[in-house]
């Protein structure tokens, strides 16, 4: 049965885009679109029902359950360059232009950079590409994490263990009056500890994605290492600075999706900062090639090369 509201090209594009949703999200979207009249028993049945009952592309893509991040990932996978900070309605316009044949996928020919979600098979990324990936990832990560703050701007995307590999590891070092170290293993534990920092301890993270605040590298096996520095806040007070290092691995079954494998977080309070340390623009002191050397294949070195 063909949809009366969508052209064949739009249907094909929507199918690809909807595949980025988790199964439970697809079922929930089906309930919304069909007003609970259809009860799909598989992902494909859900997608089919969504296409049949959608009047037009804009109506479908504006649905709350079709997250901005999903549309961004789809465009990136098609090679359509879009600014990382684009609002959802602008991404929808971009998709409509692409499906109507007004856009080409030859972003590299125009000199524009591609967004971060490139295929894992492309292991010859230049350092510029890896840096772009790191910048886009950090924008996404800290926006999503900060949105869990009781007073934060809510995100359409859900925070949770789905963003981490099952065997993810986290080391958390904080130095206020004395040094403390915590370690967590498993996607659920890592996700919950990070969540508690924002939701229960009311912290907000402000990453410095400019100048020397962000350094990125890729290992020969495709692990992307991202080091970012920034400031930590509570209410209107700057509590100190932080450094966070991520190790990302591409998901083999969901193309253009990256998950967190290892994570190190260090927070240093104002009263523990070294004399002369500036909190306005915290920076990463080591270079990208040194960042690669910090990962031994299983876990990250605990911040020895970096001194605040």
MARRO-40485 format. One record per residue: chain; y, x, z of N, C-alpha, C in turn. Coordinates in steps of 0.1 Angstrom, whole numbers, padded with zeros to 4 digits, always signed. Each point is the difference from the previous one (the first is absolute). Layout:
N
chaine; n_y; n_x; n_z; ca_y; ca_x; ca_z; c_y; c_x; c_z
A; Y; X; Z; Y; X; Z; Y; X; Z
...
***
This chain:
308
chaine; n_y; n_x; n_z; ca_y; ca_x; ca_z; c_y; c_x; c_z
A; -0012; +0009; +0000; +0012; -0009; +0000; +0012; +0009; +0000
A; +0009; -0002; -0009; +0012; +0008; -0001; +0012; -0006; +0008
A; +0008; +0008; +0005; +0011; -0005; +0008; +0011; -0005; -0010
A; +0006; -0011; +0004; +0010; -0006; -0009; +0013; +0007; +0003
A; +0002; +0007; +0011; +0012; +0006; +0003; +0002; +0014; -0003
A; -0011; +0007; -0002; +0000; +0015; -0003; -0006; +0003; -0014
A; +0007; +0009; -0007; -0005; +0005; -0013; -0012; +0008; +0003
A; -0008; +0004; -0011; -0011; +0008; +0002; +0003; +0014; +0005
A; +0012; +0005; -0005; +0004; +0013; +0005; +0004; -0001; +0015
A; +0006; -0010; +0004; +0004; -0002; +0014; -0013; -0002; +0009
A; -0009; -0007; -0005; -0013; -0002; +0007; -0007; +0013; +0002
A; +0000; +0009; -0010; -0007; +0013; +0001; +0007; +0008; +0010
A; +0013; +0000; -0001; +0008; +0008; +0010; -0001; -0004; +0014
A; +0000; -0014; +0002; -0001; -0005; +0013; -0014; +0003; +0006
A; -0010; +0000; -0008; -0014; +0003; +0005; +0000; +0015; +0005
A; +0006; +0009; -0007; +0001; +0014; +0004; +0007; +0001; +0013
A; +0012; -0007; +0001; +0008; +0001; +0012; -0006; -0006; +0012
A; -0007; -0011; -0002; -0006; -0007; +0012; -0012; +0008; +0005
A; -0006; +0009; -0008; -0011; +0008; +0005; +0004; +0009; +0011
A; +0013; +0003; +0001; +0005; +0009; +0011; +0000; -0007; +0013
A; -0002; -0014; +0000; +0000; -0007; +0013; -0014; +0001; +0006
A; +0000; +0000; +0014; -0013; +0000; +0007; -0006; -0014; -0002
A; -0013; -0002; +0002; -0007; -0013; -0003; +0006; -0011; +0009
A; +0002; +0003; +0013; +0006; -0010; +0008; +0014; -0004; -0004
A; +0007; +0009; -0005; +0014; -0003; -0005; -0001; -0009; -0013
A; -0010; +0003; -0008; -0002; -0008; -0012; -0004; -0015; +0003
A; -0008; -0001; +0010; -0004; -0014; +0005; +0011; -0007; +0005
A; +0009; +0007; +0008; +0011; -0007; +0006; +0010; -0004; -0011
A; +0002; +0009; -0010; +0009; -0004; -0011; -0005; -0011; -0008
A; -0014; -0001; -0002; -0006; -0011; -0007; +0003; -0013; +0008
A; -0001; +0000; +0013; +0003; -0012; +0008; +0014; -0005; -0002
A; +0009; +0010; -0001; +0014; -0003; -0002; +0003; -0006; -0013
A; -0005; +0007; -0011; +0003; -0004; -0013; -0007; -0014; -0004
A; -0012; -0002; +0005; -0008; -0013; -0003; +0002; -0010; +0010
A; +0008; +0002; +0011; +0002; -0009; +0011; -0014; -0004; +0006
A; -0008; +0011; +0001; -0014; -0001; +0006; -0009; -0010; -0007
A; +0002; -0002; -0013; -0008; -0009; -0008; -0012; +0008; -0005
A; +0001; +0013; -0001; -0011; +0008; -0006; -0005; +0010; +0011
A; -0013; +0001; +0001; -0006; +0009; +0010; -0009; +0011; -0007
A; +0006; +0010; -0004; -0007; +0011; -0008; -0011; +0006; +0008
A; -0010; +0005; -0006; -0011; +0007; +0007; -0001; +0014; -0004
A; +0010; +0005; -0008; +0000; +0014; -0004; +0015; +0004; -0003
A; +0002; +0013; -0002; +0013; +0005; -0004; +0004; -0006; -0013
A; -0009; +0001; -0010; +0003; -0005; -0013; +0003; -0015; -0001
A; -0007; -0008; +0008; +0003; -0014; +0000; +0014; -0002; +0006
A; +0003; +0008; +0010; +0014; -0002; +0006; +0010; +0004; -0010
A; -0001; +0011; -0007; +0010; +0004; -0010; +0001; -0010; -0011
A; -0012; -0006; -0004; +0000; -0010; -0011; +0008; -0012; +0005
A; -0002; -0005; +0012; +0007; -0011; +0005; +0015; +0002; +0001
A; +0004; +0012; +0005; +0014; +0003; +0001; +0007; +0000; -0014
A; -0007; +0005; -0010; +0006; +0000; -0014; +0001; -0014; -0005
A; -0010; -0008; +0002; +0000; -0014; -0005; +0011; -0008; +0006
A; +0002; +0001; +0013; +0009; -0009; +0007; +0014; +0006; +0001
A; +0003; +0012; -0005; +0013; +0005; +0000; +0008; -0005; -0012
A; +0012; -0005; +0002; +0008; -0005; -0011; +0006; +0010; -0009
A; +0004; +0011; +0006; +0006; +0011; -0008; -0002; +0013; +0008
A; +0003; +0011; -0006; -0001; +0014; +0006; +0009; +0001; +0012
A; +0013; -0004; -0001; +0009; +0001; +0010; -0004; -0007; +0013
A; -0005; -0012; -0002; -0005; -0008; +0011; -0011; +0007; +0008
A; -0009; +0006; -0007; -0011; +0007; +0006; +0004; +0013; +0007
A; +0008; +0008; -0007; +0004; +0013; +0006; +0010; -0002; +0012
A; +0007; -0011; +0000; +0009; -0002; +0011; -0007; -0005; +0013
A; -0013; -0003; -0001; -0008; -0004; +0012; +0001; +0011; +0010
A; +0001; -0005; +0013; +0002; +0010; +0011; -0012; +0009; +0001
A; -0012; -0005; -0004; -0012; +0008; +0002; -0002; +0010; -0012
A; +0008; -0001; -0010; +0001; +0011; -0010; +0010; +0010; +0004
A; -0004; +0010; +0008; +0009; +0009; +0006; +0008; +0008; -0010
A; +0012; +0005; +0004; +0008; +0009; -0009; -0008; +0012; -0003
A; -0007; +0005; +0010; -0008; +0013; -0002; -0011; -0002; -0011
A; -0005; -0012; -0001; -0011; -0003; -0010; +0006; +0001; -0014
A; +0012; -0006; -0002; +0006; +0000; -0013; +0004; +0014; -0003
A; +0005; +0008; +0010; +0004; +0014; -0003; -0012; +0008; -0004
A; -0012; -0002; +0007; -0012; +0008; -0004; -0004; -0004; -0014
A; +0001; -0012; -0004; -0005; -0005; -0013; +0009; +0007; -0011
A; +0013; +0000; +0002; +0009; +0006; -0010; -0002; +0015; -0001
A; -0002; +0006; +0012; -0003; +0015; -0001; -0013; +0003; -0007
A; -0010; -0008; +0002; -0013; +0002; -0007; +0002; -0002; -0015
A; +0009; -0008; -0004; +0003; -0002; -0014; +0009; +0011; -0006
A; +0005; +0008; +0008; +0009; +0011; -0004; +0014; -0005; -0002
A; +0004; -0011; +0006; +0014; -0006; -0001; +0008; +0006; +0012
A; +0010; +0008; -0003; +0008; +0006; +0011; +0009; -0010; +0006
A; +0001; -0001; +0014; +0009; -0008; +0007; +0005; +0008; +0012
A; +0012; -0003; +0004; +0006; +0007; +0012; -0008; -0004; +0012
A; -0004; +0010; +0009; -0008; -0003; +0012; +0006; -0011; +0009
A; +0013; -0002; +0000; +0006; -0009; +0009; +0003; -0014; -0007
A; -0006; -0002; -0012; +0002; -0013; -0007; -0004; -0012; +0008
A; +0008; -0010; +0001; -0003; -0012; +0007; -0010; -0008; -0009
A; -0007; -0010; +0007; -0011; -0007; -0007; +0005; -0007; -0013
A; +0011; -0006; +0001; +0004; -0008; -0012; +0003; +0009; -0012
A; +0004; +0012; +0003; +0002; +0010; -0011; -0014; +0005; -0006
A; -0009; +0001; +0009; -0014; +0004; -0005; -0006; -0011; -0008
A; +0003; -0013; +0004; -0005; -0011; -0008; +0006; -0001; -0014
A; +0013; +0003; -0001; +0007; +0001; -0013; -0007; +0011; -0008
A; -0003; +0011; +0006; -0006; +0011; -0008; -0014; -0004; -0005
A; -0007; -0007; +0008; -0014; -0004; -0004; +0002; -0010; -0012
A; +0009; -0009; +0001; +0002; -0010; -0011; +0004; +0007; -0013
A; +0009; +0010; +0001; +0004; +0007; -0011; -0012; +0008; -0007
A; -0009; +0005; +0009; -0011; +0008; -0005; -0010; -0010; -0007
A; -0003; -0011; +0006; -0009; -0010; -0006; +0005; -0006; -0013
A; +0013; +0000; -0001; +0006; -0006; -0012; +0002; +0010; -0011
A; -0004; +0013; +0002; +0000; +0010; -0010; +0013; +0007; -0001
A; +0009; -0002; +0010; +0013; +0006; -0001; +0000; +0015; +0006
A; -0010; +0004; +0007; -0001; +0013; +0005; -0012; +0007; -0005
A; +0001; +0014; -0001; -0011; +0008; -0003; -0005; +0008; +0012
A; -0011; +0006; +0000; -0005; +0007; +0011; +0002; +0015; -0001
A; +0008; +0004; -0010; +0002; +0014; -0002; +0012; +0005; +0009
A; -0002; -0001; +0013; +0011; +0004; +0009; +0003; +0015; -0001
A; -0010; +0008; -0003; +0002; +0014; -0001; +0008; +0004; -0011
A; +0000; -0008; -0011; +0008; +0004; -0012; +0014; -0002; +0002
A; +0004; -0010; +0010; +0014; -0002; +0002; +0005; +0009; +0011
A; -0008; +0008; +0005; +0004; +0010; +0010; +0001; -0006; +0014
A; -0004; -0013; +0002; +0000; -0006; +0013; -0013; +0005; +0008
A; +0002; +0001; +0013; -0012; +0004; +0008; -0009; -0013; +0002
A; -0013; +0003; +0001; -0009; -0011; +0003; +0000; -0002; +0016
A; -0002; -0012; +0004; -0002; -0002; +0015; -0013; +0006; +0005
A; -0002; -0001; +0013; -0010; +0009; +0006; -0015; -0004; -0003
A; -0002; -0013; -0004; -0014; -0004; -0001; -0007; +0004; -0013
A; -0002; +0013; -0001; -0007; +0005; -0012; -0015; +0001; +0003
A; -0008; +0000; -0010; -0015; +0001; +0002; -0004; +0013; +0006
A; -0010; -0001; +0008; -0006; +0012; +0007; -0005; +0010; -0010
A; -0004; -0005; -0012; -0006; +0009; -0010; +0010; +0010; -0005
A; +0013; -0003; +0002; +0010; +0009; -0005; +0003; +0010; +0011
A; -0008; +0011; -0001; +0000; +0010; +0011; +0010; +0012; -0004
A; +0007; -0002; -0011; +0009; +0011; -0004; +0014; -0004; +0002
A; +0003; -0008; +0011; +0013; -0004; +0003; +0009; +0012; +0002
A; +0012; -0001; -0005; +0010; +0010; +0003; +0005; -0002; +0015
A; +0006; +0010; +0005; +0005; -0001; +0014; +0011; -0011; +0000
A; +0007; -0002; -0011; +0010; -0011; -0001; -0007; -0014; +0002
A; -0011; -0002; -0007; -0008; -0012; +0001; -0005; -0003; +0014
A; -0005; +0011; +0007; -0005; -0001; +0013; +0011; -0004; +0010
A; +0012; +0006; -0002; +0011; -0003; +0008; +0005; -0014; -0001
A; -0001; -0005; -0013; +0004; -0014; -0002; -0010; -0009; +0007
A; -0013; +0003; +0000; -0010; -0008; +0007; +0003; +0000; +0015
A; +0003; +0012; +0005; +0003; +0001; +0014; +0012; -0008; +0004
A; +0010; +0000; -0008; +0013; -0007; +0004; -0003; -0015; -0001
A; -0007; -0005; -0010; -0003; -0014; -0001; -0009; -0005; +0011
A; -0010; +0009; +0004; -0009; -0004; +0010; +0007; -0001; +0014
A; +0009; +0009; +0003; +0007; +0000; +0012; +0009; -0012; +0001
A; +0007; -0003; -0011; +0008; -0012; +0000; -0008; -0013; +0003
A; -0012; -0001; -0006; -0008; -0011; +0003; -0006; +0000; +0014
A; -0005; +0011; +0005; -0006; +0001; +0013; +0010; -0003; +0011
A; +0011; +0006; +0000; +0010; -0002; +0011; +0006; -0013; +0000
A; +0002; -0006; -0012; +0006; -0013; -0001; -0010; -0010; +0006
A; -0013; +0002; -0003; -0011; -0009; +0005; -0001; +0002; +0015
A; -0001; +0012; +0004; -0002; +0002; +0015; +0012; -0005; +0008
A; +0012; +0003; -0004; +0012; -0005; +0007; +0001; -0015; +0000
A; -0006; -0007; -0011; +0001; -0014; +0000; -0008; -0007; +0011
A; -0009; +0008; +0007; -0008; -0006; +0010; +0008; +0000; +0014
A; +0012; +0006; +0000; +0008; -0001; +0012; +0004; -0014; +0002
A; +0000; -0005; +0013; +0004; -0014; +0003; +0013; -0004; -0007
A; +0009; +0009; -0002; +0013; -0004; -0006; +0001; +0005; -0014
A; -0010; +0005; -0006; +0000; +0006; -0013; +0000; -0010; -0011
A; +0004; +0004; -0012; -0001; -0009; -0012; -0014; -0001; -0004
A; -0006; -0012; +0000; -0014; -0002; -0003; -0003; +0004; -0014
A; -0012; +0006; -0002; -0004; +0004; -0013; -0010; -0011; -0005
A; -0001; -0001; -0013; -0010; -0009; -0006; -0014; +0005; +0001
A; -0001; +0014; +0001; -0013; +0006; +0001; -0005; +0001; +0015
A; -0013; +0000; +0002; -0005; +0000; +0013; -0003; +0015; +0005
A; +0004; +0002; +0012; -0004; +0013; +0006; -0015; -0001; +0005
A; -0007; +0010; -0001; -0014; +0000; +0005; -0009; +0011; -0004
A; -0012; +0000; +0004; -0010; +0011; -0003; -0003; +0002; -0015
A; +0003; -0011; -0008; -0003; +0001; -0015; +0008; +0011; -0007
A; +0010; +0006; +0007; +0008; +0010; -0006; -0006; +0014; +0003
A; -0011; +0001; +0008; -0005; +0012; +0004; -0015; +0001; -0004
A; -0005; +0012; -0002; -0015; +0002; -0002; -0007; -0003; +0013
A; -0012; -0005; +0000; -0007; -0003; +0012; -0001; +0011; +0010
A; -0002; +0012; -0005; -0001; +0012; +0008; +0014; +0007; +0002
A; +0010; -0007; -0001; +0014; +0006; +0001; +0001; +0007; +0014
A; +0008; +0011; +0000; +0003; +0007; +0013; +0015; +0001; +0002
A; +0004; -0001; +0013; +0014; +0001; +0003; +0002; +0009; +0012
A; +0009; +0009; -0001; +0004; +0008; +0012; +0015; -0003; +0003
A; +0002; -0004; +0012; +0014; -0004; +0004; +0004; +0009; +0012
A; +0011; +0008; -0003; +0005; +0009; +0010; +0014; -0004; +0003
A; +0003; -0002; +0013; +0014; -0004; +0003; +0005; +0009; +0012
A; +0012; +0004; -0001; +0006; +0009; +0009; +0013; -0005; +0005
A; +0000; -0006; +0012; +0012; -0005; +0006; +0003; +0009; +0012
A; -0006; -0004; +0011; +0002; +0009; +0012; -0011; +0011; +0000
A; -0012; -0004; -0005; -0011; +0009; -0001; -0008; -0003; -0013
A; -0008; +0010; -0005; -0007; -0002; -0012; -0013; -0009; +0002
A; -0002; -0009; -0009; -0012; -0008; +0001; -0007; -0001; -0014
A; -0013; -0001; +0000; -0008; -0001; -0012; -0010; -0011; +0001
A; +0000; -0009; -0010; -0010; -0010; -0001; -0007; +0001; -0014
A; -0013; -0004; +0000; -0008; +0000; -0013; -0007; -0013; -0001
A; +0000; -0005; -0013; -0007; -0013; -0003; -0008; +0002; -0012
A; -0011; -0007; +0000; -0009; +0001; -0012; -0004; -0015; -0004
A; +0001; -0002; -0013; -0004; -0013; -0005; +0012; -0008; -0004
A; -0001; -0007; -0011; +0012; -0008; -0006; +0006; -0009; +0010
A; -0009; -0007; +0008; +0005; -0010; +0009; +0008; +0006; +0011
A; -0005; +0011; +0006; +0007; +0007; +0011; +0013; +0006; -0005
A; +0000; +0006; -0011; +0012; +0007; -0005; +0011; -0011; -0003
A; -0004; -0010; -0007; +0009; -0011; -0003; +0006; -0006; +0012
A; -0008; -0003; +0011; +0005; -0006; +0012; +0009; +0009; +0008
A; -0003; +0013; +0000; +0009; +0009; +0007; +0014; +0001; -0006
A; +0000; +0001; -0013; +0013; +0000; -0007; +0008; -0013; +0002
A; -0008; -0011; -0001; +0006; -0013; +0002; +0007; -0001; +0014
A; -0007; +0005; +0010; +0005; -0001; +0014; +0013; +0007; +0002
A; +0002; +0011; -0008; +0012; +0008; +0002; +0012; -0009; -0004
A; -0002; -0008; -0010; +0012; -0008; -0005; +0000; -0014; +0007
A; -0011; -0006; +0002; -0001; -0014; +0005; +0002; +0000; +0015
A; -0006; +0010; +0007; +0000; -0001; +0014; +0010; +0010; +0007
A; +0001; +0012; -0007; +0010; +0009; +0006; +0013; +0000; -0007
A; +0002; -0009; -0010; +0013; -0003; -0006; +0006; +0011; -0007
A; -0008; +0009; -0006; +0005; +0012; -0007; +0003; -0004; -0015
A; +0010; +0006; -0006; +0002; -0001; -0014; +0001; +0014; -0006
A; -0006; +0002; -0012; +0000; +0013; -0006; +0009; +0000; -0012
A; +0009; +0010; +0000; +0009; +0002; -0011; -0003; +0013; -0008
A; -0008; +0000; -0010; -0004; +0012; -0007; +0012; +0006; -0008
A; +0000; +0013; -0001; +0010; +0007; -0008; -0007; +0004; -0013
A; +0002; -0008; -0011; -0007; +0002; -0012; +0008; +0008; -0010
A; +0011; +0006; +0005; +0009; +0008; -0009; -0001; +0015; +0004
A; +0005; +0008; -0008; +0001; +0014; +0002; -0013; +0006; +0005
A; -0001; +0006; +0012; -0012; +0006; +0005; -0007; -0009; +0010
A; +0003; -0012; +0000; -0007; -0009; +0009; -0014; -0005; -0004
A; -0004; +0004; -0013; -0012; -0005; -0006; -0006; +0012; -0008
A; -0013; +0003; +0003; -0007; +0010; -0007; -0014; -0006; -0003
A; -0005; +0003; -0013; -0012; -0006; -0004; -0009; +0011; -0007
A; -0013; -0002; +0000; -0009; +0009; -0007; -0013; -0008; -0003
A; -0007; +0005; -0010; -0013; -0006; -0004; -0011; +0011; +0000
A; -0011; -0002; +0007; -0011; +0009; +0000; -0008; +0000; -0013
A; -0008; +0010; -0003; -0007; +0000; -0013; -0010; -0012; -0001
A; -0003; -0006; +0012; -0010; -0011; -0001; +0007; -0014; +0000
A; +0014; +0000; -0001; +0007; -0012; -0001; +0006; -0006; +0012
A; -0002; +0007; +0012; +0006; -0005; +0012; +0015; +0003; +0000
A; +0008; -0010; +0002; +0015; +0001; +0000; +0005; +0001; +0014
A; +0007; +0011; +0003; +0006; +0003; +0013; +0015; -0003; +0000
A; +0004; -0007; +0009; +0014; -0004; +0001; +0006; +0003; +0014
A; +0010; +0008; +0000; +0007; +0003; +0013; +0014; -0006; +0000
A; +0003; -0007; +0010; +0014; -0006; +0000; +0005; +0001; +0014
A; +0013; +0003; +0001; +0007; +0000; +0012; +0011; -0011; +0001
A; +0003; -0003; +0013; +0010; -0011; +0001; +0004; -0002; +0015
A; +0007; -0010; +0002; +0005; -0003; +0014; -0007; -0013; +0005
A; -0002; +0000; +0014; -0006; -0012; +0006; +0010; -0007; +0008
A; +0000; -0013; +0000; +0010; -0009; +0006; -0006; -0011; +0009
A; +0008; -0004; +0010; -0003; -0012; +0007; +0013; -0007; +0003
A; +0001; -0012; -0005; +0013; -0008; +0001; +0010; +0009; -0007
A; +0011; +0003; +0006; +0011; +0007; -0006; +0000; +0015; +0003
A; -0011; +0005; +0006; -0001; +0013; +0005; -0010; +0009; -0008
A; +0005; +0012; -0004; -0009; +0009; -0007; -0007; +0008; +0011
A; -0013; -0002; +0001; -0008; +0006; +0011; -0004; +0015; -0003
A; +0000; +0004; -0013; -0004; +0013; -0004; -0004; +0001; -0014
A; -0009; +0009; -0003; -0004; +0002; -0014; -0015; -0001; -0001
A; -0005; -0002; -0013; -0015; +0000; -0002; -0003; +0008; -0012
A; -0013; +0004; -0001; -0006; +0005; -0012; -0013; -0006; -0002
A; -0003; -0005; -0012; -0012; -0007; -0002; -0006; +0006; -0013
A; -0013; +0003; +0001; -0008; +0006; -0012; -0011; -0010; -0003
A; +0000; -0004; -0013; -0011; -0009; -0004; -0009; +0008; -0010
A; -0013; -0004; +0000; -0009; +0005; -0010; -0005; -0013; -0007
A; +0003; -0002; -0013; -0004; -0012; -0007; -0011; +0003; -0010
A; -0009; -0009; -0001; -0011; +0001; -0011; +0000; -0013; -0008
A; -0001; +0001; -0013; +0000; -0011; -0009; -0013; -0008; +0002
A; +0001; -0014; +0000; -0011; -0009; +0001; -0007; -0001; -0014
A; -0013; +0004; +0000; -0008; +0000; -0013; -0002; -0014; -0006
A; +0000; -0011; +0009; -0004; -0013; -0005; +0012; -0009; -0003
A; +0012; +0005; +0005; +0012; -0007; -0002; +0010; +0009; -0006
A; +0001; +0000; -0013; +0008; +0010; -0008; +0014; +0000; +0005
A; +0006; +0012; +0001; +0014; +0002; +0003; +0003; -0004; +0015
A; -0010; +0000; +0008; +0002; -0003; +0014; -0003; +0013; +0009
A; +0009; +0003; +0009; -0002; +0012; +0009; -0002; -0005; +0014
A; -0009; +0006; +0007; -0002; -0003; +0014; +0002; +0013; +0009
A; +0003; -0002; +0012; +0003; +0011; +0010; -0014; +0005; +0005
A; -0002; +0013; -0002; -0012; +0006; +0005; +0002; +0008; +0014
A; +0011; +0007; +0000; +0004; +0007; +0012; +0015; -0002; +0003
A; +0004; +0001; +0013; +0013; -0002; +0003; +0004; +0007; +0013
A; +0010; +0008; -0001; +0006; +0007; +0012; +0014; -0005; +0003
A; +0003; -0004; +0012; +0013; -0005; +0004; +0005; +0008; +0012
A; +0012; +0006; -0001; +0006; +0007; +0011; +0014; -0005; +0002
A; +0002; -0004; +0013; +0013; -0005; +0004; +0006; +0009; +0011
A; +0012; +0005; -0002; +0007; +0008; +0010; +0012; -0007; +0005
A; +0001; -0002; +0013; +0012; -0007; +0006; +0012; +0008; +0000
A; +0011; -0006; +0001; +0013; +0007; +0000; +0000; +0011; +0010
A; -0005; -0002; +0012; +0001; +0009; +0011; -0010; +0012; -0002
A; -0009; -0001; -0010; -0010; +0011; -0002; +0004; +0008; -0013
A; +0010; -0004; -0006; +0004; +0007; -0013; +0005; +0014; +0003
A; -0003; +0009; -0009; +0005; +0014; +0001; +0015; +0000; -0001
A; +0007; +0010; +0007; +0014; +0001; -0001; +0005; +0001; -0015
A; +0010; -0008; -0003; +0005; +0001; -0014; -0007; -0009; -0010
A; -0011; -0007; +0004; -0007; -0008; -0009; +0008; -0013; -0003
A; +0002; -0002; -0013; +0008; -0012; -0005; -0009; -0012; -0002
A; +0003; -0012; +0005; -0008; -0011; -0002; +0005; -0009; -0012
A; +0011; +0004; -0006; +0005; -0009; -0011; -0009; +0001; -0012
A; -0004; +0012; -0003; -0009; +0002; -0012; -0011; +0009; +0003
A; -0010; -0005; +0007; -0012; +0009; +0003; -0006; +0004; -0013
A; -0006; +0012; +0000; -0006; +0006; -0012; -0013; +0006; +0003
A; -0008; +0001; -0011; -0013; +0007; +0000; +0003; +0015; -0003
A; -0004; +0008; +0009; +0003; +0015; -0001; -0009; +0007; -0009
A; -0013; -0004; -0002; -0009; +0007; -0008; +0000; -0005; -0014
A; -0006; +0007; -0010; +0000; -0003; -0014; -0012; -0008; -0003
A; +0000; -0006; -0012; -0012; -0008; -0005; -0013; +0008; +0000
A; +0001; +0012; -0004; -0013; +0008; -0001; -0005; +0003; +0014
A; +0008; +0001; +0010; -0004; +0001; +0014; -0006; -0013; +0005
A; +0004; -0011; -0005; -0005; -0013; +0004; -0015; -0001; -0004
A; -0003; +0005; -0012; -0014; +0000; -0004; -0009; +0008; +0009
A; +0005; +0011; +0005; -0008; +0009; +0009; -0002; -0007; +0013
A; +0007; -0010; +0004; -0002; -0006; +0013; -0012; -0010; +0001
A; -0006; -0003; -0012; -0011; -0009; +0000; -0013; +0008; -0003
A; -0010; -0001; +0009; -0012; +0008; -0002; -0012; -0008; -0006
A; +0003; -0012; -0005; -0010; -0008; -0007; -0004; -0012; +0009
A; +0003; +0001; +0013; -0004; -0011; +0010; +0012; -0005; +0007
A; +0009; +0009; +0005; +0011; -0004; +0008; +0012; +0010; -0002
A; +0011; -0005; +0005; +0012; +0008; -0002; +0002; +0009; +0012
A; +0006; +0012; -0002; +0004; +0009; +0011; +0011; -0008; +0007
A; +0000; +0002; +0013; +0010; -0008; +0009; +0013; +0007; +0000
A; +0008; -0001; -0010; +0014; +0003; +0001; +0004; +0014; +0003
A; -0009; +0009; +0000; +0004; +0014; +0003; +0010; +0006; -0009
A; +0000; -0002; -0013; +0010; +0006; -0009; +0014; -0006; +0002
A; +0001; -0012; +0006; +0013; -0006; +0001; +0006; +0000; +0014
A; +0012; +0005; +0002; +0006; +0000; +0013; +0014; -0007; -0001
A; +0002; -0010; +0008; +0012; -0007; +0000; +0011; +0008; +0006
***
